[in-house]
Amino acid sequence: MTSSTTRTRGHGRIHRWCLALAAGSLLAWAGAAVAQDDTMVAIETPAQPDAIPLGTGPLPGATHPESWHRQYERVFARNVTEATLTPFLPDPDKATGAAVIVAPGGGFRSLSMENEGWDVARALNRHGVAAFVLKYRLNQTPADLDGFAESIRQMLSGPRPPRDPGAADAAKMLEPQLADARAAFALVRSRAAEWNIDPDRIGMIGFSAGAMLTLTTALHGEDARPAFIGNIYGPISAVNDVPADAPPMFVALAADDGLFSNQGFGIVESWQKAGRPVEFHYYEQGGHGFGMYQKETTSTGWFDAWVSWLRMHGYLSRAK
């Protein structure tokens, strides 16, 4: 177990990550979309017949209902007040028994449900891996898109967050989202036999803010305990006192990422010092938010690298 001092330092870093994501990630999606329209257009909430309520809500103090919009030719959710988990199950003949909970990003103010959620889940299914897209609860934003855009502009025009604003309790700061992640793991494990899943082979992958949630789940999620994790353009700062049983981690980041580049590779070194497996892919170009977008950069190959990593660890074969 970590001491109170090392926990405080680690939590301070997660607090800094939260501020950085809130201050920049919603405009960083532009780096993911080449020659795509960045105009936000409101759309009807799509049908989600397979979405399973997680029972962790409603979000305390929420006044605006969930809404959706299209941007960069993909769909996003905002003002999520009730968390859900949507199963994507592979062909039973191809199923390996492994599963991944997928956490989209969006600065805890929106969720890139398509590019960093559904598209990832379907791609995992093609390799025999079950996937579950987590639509976690979000910080409230203005109900209308103009107000939402203006709130982001005002946030970005203000002072940048301090490099290290001090100690904070990560589990407390992300309390709703962490509760959603824990509920997601509990649900998948409770229905593992029904879904042909090995309850000991459930991992988690997250993008940007979703990567932060993934790391927090791995380090502070108690009973959630992912078997492996993917940190895709998420926090890269060092983590103090990585647990001896920390899950194997796959990291992908672009050198021109506007949020997390030029900050060293502390989290990779932290996993190494703890003797835990870690793989790191640092792409020359790709920006922030590349996800499943097809781009003329090598960052597009991150998913194939992730699949190769899963294969190396035995998750693309049935457990013996």
Residue pairs with C-beta under 8 A, 6 or more apart in sequence:
2 10
2 240
2 241
2 243
3 241
6 240
6 241
7 240
7 241
8 167
9 167
9 240
10 170
10 219
10 239
10 240
10 241
11 167
11 168
11 169
11 170
11 173
12 164
12 165
12 166
12 167
12 168
13 164
13 235
13 237
13 238
13 239
13 240
14 168
14 170
14 173
14 174
14 212
14 215
14 216
14 235
15 165
15 166
15 167
15 168
15 170
15 173
16 161
16 162
16 163
16 164
16 165
16 237
17 212
17 234
17 235
17 237
18 108
18 173
18 174
18 212
19 161
19 162
19 165
20 161
20 259
20 260
21 105
21 107
21 108
21 208
21 209
21 212
21 259
22 107
22 108
22 109
22 139
22 155
23 155
23 156
23 160
23 161
24 107
24 156
24 258
24 259
25 105
25 106
25 107
25 208
25 209
25 259
25 288
25 289
26 106
26 107
26 109
26 110
26 152
27 152
27 156
28 208
28 257
28 258
28 259
28 287
28 288
28 289
29 38
29 71
29 72
29 112
29 288
29 289
30 38
30 287
31 254
31 256
31 257
31 258
31 286
31 287
31 288
31 289
31 290
32 72
32 115
32 287
32 288
32 289
32 290
32 291
32 293
32 295
33 72
33 73
33 289
33 293
34 293
34 295
34 296
36 72
36 73
37 71
37 72
37 73
38 71
38 72
39 71
40 69
40 70
40 71
40 145
40 148
40 149
41 69
41 70
41 71
41 145
42 67
42 68
42 69
42 145
43 68
43 69
43 70
43 75
44 68
45 66
45 67
45 68
46 68
46 75
48 84
48 86
50 86
50 87
51 84
51 85
51 86
51 135
52 84
52 85
52 86
52 87
52 187
53 82
53 83
53 84
54 82
54 83
54 84
54 85
54 180
54 183
54 184
54 187
55 183
56 83
56 137
56 176
56 179
56 180
56 183
57 81
57 82
57 83
57 137
57 176
58 81
58 82
59 80
59 81
59 82
59 137
59 138
59 140
59 176
60 176
61 140
62 79
62 81
62 140
63 140
64 79
64 140
64 141
64 142
64 143
65 79
65 81
65 143
66 77
66 78
66 79
66 80
66 81
66 82
67 77
67 78
67 79
67 143
68 75
68 76
68 77
68 78
69 75
69 76
69 78
69 145
70 76
72 115
72 293
74 112
74 113
74 114
74 115
75 113
75 114
76 106
76 110
76 111
76 112
76 113
76 114
77 110
77 111
77 113
77 135
77 138
78 109
78 110
78 111
78 138
78 141
78 148
79 138
79 140
79 141
79 143
80 111
80 135
80 136
80 137
80 138
81 137
82 137
83 134
83 135
83 136
83 137
83 176
83 180
83 183
83 184
84 135
85 101
85 132
85 133
85 134
85 135
85 183
85 184
85 187
85 188
86 118
86 121
86 132
86 133
86 135
87 130
87 131
87 132
87 195
88 118
88 121
88 122
88 124
88 125
88 130
88 131
88 132
88 133
89 95
89 125
89 130
89 195
89 196
90 96
90 124
90 125
90 126
90 127
90 128
90 129
90 130
91 125
91 128
92 196
94 127
94 128
95 128
95 130
95 196
95 318
96 127
96 128
96 129
96 315
96 316
96 317
96 318
96 319
97 196
97 197
97 198
97 201
97 318
97 319
98 128
98 129
98 130
98 197
98 198
98 201
98 202
98 203
98 310
98 315
98 316
99 129
99 130
99 131
99 132
99 188
99 195
99 197
99 198
99 201
99 202
99 203
100 121
100 124
100 129
100 130
100 131
100 132
100 202
100 203
100 204
100 205
100 230
101 131
101 132
101 134
101 181
101 184
101 185
101 188
101 202
101 203
101 204
101 205
101 226
102 116
102 117
102 120
102 121
102 124
102 131
102 132
102 133
102 134
102 204
102 205
102 206
102 210
103 134
103 136
103 181
103 204
103 205
103 206
103 207
103 210
103 211
103 213
103 214
104 111
104 112
104 113
104 115
104 116
104 117
104 133
104 134
104 135
104 206
104 207
104 210
105 111
105 112
105 116
105 206
105 207
105 208
105 209
105 210
105 211
105 233
105 234
105 289
106 112
106 138
106 208
106 209
106 210
107 208
107 209
108 138
108 139
108 177
108 209
109 138
109 139
109 141
109 152
110 138
110 141
111 117
111 135
111 136
111 138
112 207
112 289
112 291
113 133
113 135
115 289
115 291
115 292
115 293
116 207
116 208
116 210
116 232
116 289
116 291
116 292
117 133
117 135
118 133
119 291
119 292
120 131
120 133
120 205
120 291
120 292
120 303
121 131
121 132
121 133
122 131
123 292
123 303
124 130
124 131
125 131
127 307
127 310
127 316
128 316
129 310
129 315
129 316
130 195
130 196
130 197
132 184
132 188
134 180
134 181
134 184
134 210
136 176
136 177
136 180
136 181
136 213
137 176
137 177
137 180
141 147
141 148
141 151
142 148
142 150
142 151
170 216
170 219
170 220
171 178
171 216
171 220
174 212
174 213
174 216
177 213
177 216
178 213
178 216
178 217
178 220
178 221
181 204
181 213
181 214
181 216
181 217
181 221
181 224
182 217
182 221
182 222
182 223
182 224
184 224
185 202
185 217
185 221
185 223
185 224
185 225
185 226
186 223
186 224
188 195
188 197
188 199
188 202
189 199
189 202
191 197
192 198
192 199
192 202
198 319
200 227
201 227
201 315
201 319
202 226
202 227
203 226
203 227
203 228
203 229
203 230
203 247
203 315
204 214
204 217
204 218
204 226
204 228
204 229
204 230
205 214
205 229
205 230
205 232
205 250
205 306
206 212
206 213
206 214
206 215
206 229
206 230
206 231
206 232
206 234
207 232
207 233
207 234
207 289
207 291
208 232
208 233
208 234
208 259
208 288
208 289
209 234
210 234
211 230
211 231
211 232
211 233
211 234
211 235
212 234
212 235
214 226
214 229
214 230
214 231
214 234
215 229
215 231
215 234
215 235
215 239
215 267
217 224
217 226
217 229
218 224
218 225
218 226
218 229
218 246
218 247
218 249
219 239
219 242
219 243
219 246
225 247
226 247
227 247
228 247
228 248
228 249
228 250
228 310
228 313
228 315
229 247
229 248
229 249
229 250
230 249
230 250
230 251
230 252
230 306
231 249
231 250
231 251
231 252
231 267
232 251
232 252
232 291
232 302
233 252
233 253
233 254
233 257
233 259
233 260
233 286
233 288
233 289
233 290
234 251
234 260
235 260
235 267
236 251
236 253
236 260
236 263
236 264
236 265
236 266
236 267
236 268
237 263
237 264
237 266
237 267
238 264
238 266
238 267
238 269
238 270
239 266
239 267
239 270
240 270
242 270
242 271
242 273
242 274
242 276
243 274
244 274
244 275
244 276
246 271
246 274
246 276
247 276
248 276
248 277
248 278
248 313
249 267
249 271
249 276
249 277
249 278
249 279
250 278
250 279
250 281
250 305
250 306
250 309
251 267
251 268
251 278
251 279
251 280
251 281
252 280
252 281
252 283
252 299
252 302
252 305
252 306
253 260
253 261
253 280
253 281
253 282
253 283
254 261
254 282
254 283
254 284
254 285
254 286
254 287
254 288
254 290
254 297
254 299
255 261
255 282
255 283
255 284
255 285
256 284
256 285
256 286
256 287
257 286
257 287
257 288
258 287
258 288
259 288
260 288
265 280
265 282
268 278
268 280
271 277
271 278
272 278
277 313
279 305
279 309
281 302
281 305
283 297
283 298
283 299
283 302
284 297
284 298
285 297
285 298
285 299
286 295
286 297
286 298
286 299
286 300
287 299
290 297
290 299
290 300
290 302
292 303
293 300
294 300
307 316
310 316
311 317
